[in-house]
Amino acid sequence: MTAPHPLLALSIGLAASLTVLTAAEAQAPRPLPAPAAAAQPAAALPGGATSLQETHGDWVVGCMVQGSAKRCGATQEQTNQQTRQRVIAMELAPTGDRIEGALLLPFGLVLDQGVALQIDDQTQGQTLRFRTCLPGGCLVPLSFDVRQSAALRGGTVLKARIVPDGGQPTVLTISLKGLGSALDRTAALAR
């Protein structure tokens, strides 16, 4: 069994307040830096809080202290207004000059078709593979390089091309409004 991806562990801890990703069994190709050693107490959040949540445009920044570790991430979740079921959720965090995270998609997709991402009208990126499926949905680890990170920060929408089982390709959109400030705040809180 692999160790949980730090961002997904954050999601588990914030699920009650943020109702975002509920999976903890995936690991992105590039793990985030390890939290501070257990001998050192975690840096407190503003006002000595153990958890924090802020809205930045269409993104929510969440941070929580778990033992000696502080976990922070920017999340966005979209639900079907009629069924109230989650359609897509994304969690991201800056790691140096990269952005790492995870995408959570619903069941009923052709998994071997993967997910293709596109920022605004740029060229569609390579197909990303699903890592695993859990009770909350199916996970795709994300890792954006310097160029892609800059495009995300300056973009307006991220398009995710998926293929429903027995259906035609579908594009889900994720607003990038407020992502830049959400990532900046996430980095500041994670220090």
Sequence and secondary structure as in RCSB ss.txt:
>XXXX:A:sequence
MTAPHPLLALSIGLAASLTVLTAAEAQAPRPLPAPAAAAQPAAALPGGATSLQETHGDWVVGCMVQGSAKRCGAT
QEQTNQQTRQRVIAMELAPTGDRIEGALLLPFGLVLDQGVALQIDDQTQGQTLRFRTCLPGGCLVPLSFDVRQSA
ALRGGTVLKARIVPDGGQPTVLTISLKGLGSALDRTAALAR
>XXXX:A:secstr
     HHHHHHHHHHHHH      S   SS       TTS     GGG SEEEEEETTEEEEEEEETTEEEEEEE
EEEE TTT  EEEEEEEEEETTEEEEEEEE SSB GGG EEEEETTS    EE   EEETTEEEEEEEE HHHHH
HHHH SEEEEEE BTTS  EEEEEE TTHHHHHHHHHHHH 
